[in-house]
Amino acid sequence: MSNYWPIALFFVIVIGFALTSLGLSRLLAPNRPNRVKNETYESGIAPVGEAQQRFDIRYYTIAMLFVLFDIEAVFLYPWAVVYDVIGIYGFVEMLLFIVLLLAAYAYAWRKGALDLG
């Protein structure tokens, strides 16, 4: 049990620092509320329309495709780091991965998933 005292002390320090920081910012920060700052947007422009409006499904489709292709592109970085270790097998596997990625991109493009209009 004595091995865990440093970890417990660390958690106490972290929680103490967080609470002290929040408390000091609450006490020392300027607080000058006005009508514009209390609106939904602080841009000074009056909000137009309802807050609960519907978005077009194409917006969500493009967002999901962006996340999907972005995550797939992240797989290229570790491959590039260990390329000299994995050799030709790793090269063929990554080539297959890129071909599948391009096929998915071409499919999404052909189906019109990337069109906004």
CORWONOR-V464762 format. One record per backbone hydrogen bond with DSSP energy under -1.0 kcal/mol. NH is the residue of the N-H (numbers start at 1). CO is the residue of the C=O. E is the energy in kcal/mol with one decimal. If there is no record, write none. Layout:
nh = [NH,NH]
co = [CO,CO]
e = [E,E]
This chain:
nh = [4,8,9,10,11,12,13,14,15,16,17,18,19,20,21,22,23,24,25,26,27,28,29,38,39,59,61,62,63,64,65,66,67,68,69,70,71,72,73,74,76,79,80,81,82,86,87,90,91,92,93,94,95,96,97,98,99,100,101,102,103,104,105,106,107,108,109,110,111,112,113,115]
co = [1,4,5,6,7,8,9,10,11,12,13,14,15,16,17,18,19,20,21,22,23,24,25,34,36,56,57,58,59,60,61,62,63,64,65,66,67,68,69,70,73,75,76,77,78,82,83,86,87,88,89,90,91,92,93,94,95,96,97,98,99,100,101,102,103,104,105,106,107,109,108,112]
e = [-1.4,-2.4,-2.8,-2.2,-2.2,-2.2,-2.4,-2.6,-2.6,-2.4,-2.7,-2.5,-2.6,-2.5,-2.7,-2.5,-2.5,-2.7,-2.3,-1.8,-1.9,-3.0,-1.7,-1.6,-1.1,-1.2,-2.2,-2.5,-2.0,-2.6,-2.4,-2.4,-2.2,-2.5,-2.8,-2.4,-2.5,-2.0,-1.9,-1.4,-1.4,-1.1,-2.2,-1.7,-1.8,-2.1,-1.4,-1.0,-1.6,-2.6,-2.3,-2.4,-2.4,-2.4,-2.2,-2.6,-2.3,-2.4,-2.2,-2.6,-2.3,-2.3,-2.1,-2.7,-2.3,-2.4,-2.4,-2.8,-2.2,-1.0,-2.3,-1.1]
